Amino acid sequence: MPLIEKIANQNGTIGVWELKETADDLLKSCHLNSADTARLETFKAEKRRKEFLATRLLLQKLLPESQEVIDRDEFGKPSLKDSGLNISITHSADLAAIILSEKNIGIDIEQLHRNIDKIVTRFASPKEIEFIEKSNDPQLVKILLWSAKEAIFKCCGVQGVQFNRQIAITPFDYNLHSCFSGALQHPDNEAAYDLFFRMIKNNIMVYCVQH
């Protein structure tokens, strides 16, 4: 089973799954309840089925003694029914990851070489674009900022967030530090976040913890 990373610290527990198997192979190891079985049947694309099953397998690996059920609110934000733990879920082209925590958290993972040039001005402020352009590795910083803002968006549970105006990432030396900070300023929610990033198999994973 390609559970390739398990990270546990004071902020929670993260599991990362490499999407190598077929959906049929994943299904053989996955214990689904009736609701999950019905939901799986709505997914026709092989990739979406693999992501769904990998998420359930990660939950089984991280909480082997429980039978936690993943619910979603009207906006699609996941939660664990009857649990004191929060959950956030993410996928890239080749990895799936979840984080479990008693804290308010969010996680995102992106392939390092994903081309997001066309949307930079939609998620980065002028100050952040300057940070990208002055960096030694603009591609890495673009993906890092995008992933950080996605993590905050998943954490905050607010819809209609303007990434380039309402989520701000404080510039930092990404060569020296894996921890940085960000903030959300939205009419429905204002919050500060600690963010952490990690490179995994040519992907950047970022998770955030709300103060």
C-alpha positions in Angstrom: 0.0 0.0 0.0 1.6 3.3 -1.0 1.1 5.3 2.2 4.3 7.1 1.5 4.3 9.7 4.3 2.8 9.8 7.8 3.6 13.0 9.6 2.5 13.6 13.3 3.2 16.7 15.3 1.6 19.1 17.7 -0.7 20.3 14.9 -2.2 17.0 13.9 -1.5 13.9 11.7 -1.0 13.9 8.0 -1.1 11.0 5.7 0.0 11.0 2.0 -0.9 8.3 -0.5 0.7 7.8 -3.9 -2.0 7.2 -6.5 -0.4 4.1 -8.1 -3.0 1.4 -8.0 -6.2 1.2 -10.0 -9.5 2.1 -8.4 -10.4 -1.6 -8.5 -7.3 -2.5 -6.6 -7.9 0.2 -4.0 -11.4 -0.9 -3.5 -10.3 -4.4 -2.5 -8.6 -2.9 0.6 -11.2 -0.3 1.4 -14.0 -0.7 3.9 -16.9 1.5 2.6 -20.1 2.2 4.4 -23.4 2.3 2.3 -23.2 6.1 1.8 -19.6 5.9 0.6 -20.5 3.0 -1.7 -23.3 5.0 -3.2 -21.1 8.1 -3.7 -18.4 6.1 -5.3 -20.8 4.8 -7.9 -21.5 8.4 -8.9 -17.9 8.9 -10.0 -17.2 7.7 -13.6 -13.7 9.0 -14.1 -11.0 6.5 -12.9 -8.9 9.4 -11.4 -11.8 10.6 -9.3 -12.6 7.1 -8.1 -8.9 6.6 -7.1 -8.9 9.9 -5.2 -12.0 9.1 -3.3 -10.8 5.6 -2.3 -7.3 6.8 -1.4 -8.9 9.3 1.0 -10.9 6.6 2.7 -7.9 4.4 2.9 -5.8 7.2 4.5 -8.5 7.7 7.1 -8.5 4.0 7.9 -4.7 4.0 8.2 -4.6 7.1 10.5 -7.6 6.0 12.6 -7.5 2.2 12.4 -9.7 1.6 15.5 -12.6 3.9 14.4 -15.3 3.9 11.9 -15.3 7.6 11.1 -17.7 8.8 8.4 -16.8 11.8 6.2 -19.7 14.3 5.9 -19.7 17.4 3.7 -21.5 20.7 4.3 -23.4 22.6 1.7 -20.2 24.1 0.3 -18.4 20.7 0.2 -16.2 21.2 3.3 -15.5 17.8 4.8 -16.0 16.9 8.5 -15.9 13.7 10.6 -19.3 12.8 12.0 -19.4 12.3 15.7 -15.7 13.2 16.1 -13.7 15.8 17.9 -11.2 15.9 15.0 -11.3 18.2 12.0 -10.3 16.9 8.6 -9.0 18.5 5.4 -8.5 16.6 2.1 -6.4 17.3 -1.0 -5.3 15.7 -4.2 -2.7 16.5 -6.9 -2.3 14.5 -10.2 -0.4 11.7 -8.4 -0.9 12.1 -4.6 -3.7 12.3 -2.2 -3.4 13.6 1.4 -5.5 14.3 4.5 -4.8 16.0 7.8 -6.6 15.3 11.0 -6.4 17.7 14.0 -8.3 19.0 17.0 -7.4 22.5 15.6 -8.9 24.3 12.6 -6.8 23.2 9.7 -6.6 23.1 5.9 -4.3 21.3 3.5 -3.4 21.5 -0.2 -0.9 19.7 -2.5 0.1 20.7 -6.0 2.6 19.4 -8.5 5.7 21.7 -8.5 5.7 22.2 -12.3 2.0 22.8 -12.7 1.5 25.8 -15.1 -0.6 28.5 -13.3 0.8 31.5 -15.1 -2.6 32.5 -16.5 -4.2 32.8 -13.0 -1.4 34.5 -11.0 -3.1 37.9 -10.9 -6.3 36.2 -9.7 -4.7 34.8 -6.6 -1.6 36.9 -5.9 -1.6 40.6 -4.8 0.8 43.1 -6.4 3.1 42.7 -3.3 3.0 38.9 -3.7 3.7 39.1 -7.4 6.8 41.2 -6.6 7.8 38.5 -4.1 7.5 35.9 -6.9 9.4 37.9 -9.5 12.3 38.8 -7.2 12.7 35.2 -6.0 15.4 32.8 -7.2 12.7 30.2 -8.0 9.5 32.0 -9.3 7.8 28.7 -10.2 8.2 27.3 -6.7 7.0 30.5 -5.1 3.9 30.7 -7.4 2.9 27.1 -6.5 3.7 27.7 -2.8 1.5 30.8 -2.6 -1.3 29.2 -4.6 -1.2 26.1 -2.3 -1.0 28.2 0.8 -4.1 30.2 -0.2 -6.0 27.0 -1.1 -5.2 25.6 2.3 -6.5 28.8 4.0 -9.6 28.8 1.9 -10.3 25.2 2.8 -9.7 26.0 6.5 -11.9 29.1 6.7 -15.1 27.6 5.3 -16.1 30.9 3.8 -17.4 31.2 0.2 -16.7 34.0 -2.3 -13.2 34.7 -1.1 -11.0 36.8 -3.4 -7.6 35.2 -3.1 -5.7 38.2 -4.4 -7.3 40.7 -2.1 -8.6 38.8 1.0 -5.9 36.2 1.6 -2.4 37.6 2.3 0.8 35.6 2.6 3.8 37.2 4.4 7.0 36.9 2.2 9.6 34.7 3.8 12.9 32.9 3.0 11.6 29.6 1.7 15.2 28.3 1.4 15.7 28.6 5.2 12.2 28.1 6.7 9.4 25.7 6.2 7.0 27.7 8.4 5.4 31.0 7.3 2.3 33.0 8.0 -0.9 34.2 6.3 -4.1 36.0 7.1 -7.7 36.1 5.9 -9.6 39.4 5.8 -13.2 38.7 4.7 -16.5 40.4 5.8 -17.6 37.0 7.2 -14.3 35.9 8.8 -11.0 37.4 9.8 -8.2 35.0 11.0 -4.5 34.5 11.1 -2.7 31.3 10.2 0.6 29.5 10.6 1.5 27.7 7.5 4.0 24.8 6.9 5.2 23.4 3.6 7.0 20.2 2.6 8.3 18.8 -0.7 7.0 15.3 -1.5 7.8 13.5 -4.8 7.9 16.7 -6.9 4.8 18.1 -5.2 4.5 21.0 -2.7 2.2 20.3 0.2 1.1 23.1 2.4 -1.1 22.9 5.5 -2.3 25.7 7.7 -3.4 26.0 11.3 -5.7 28.8 12.4 -4.5 30.8 15.5 
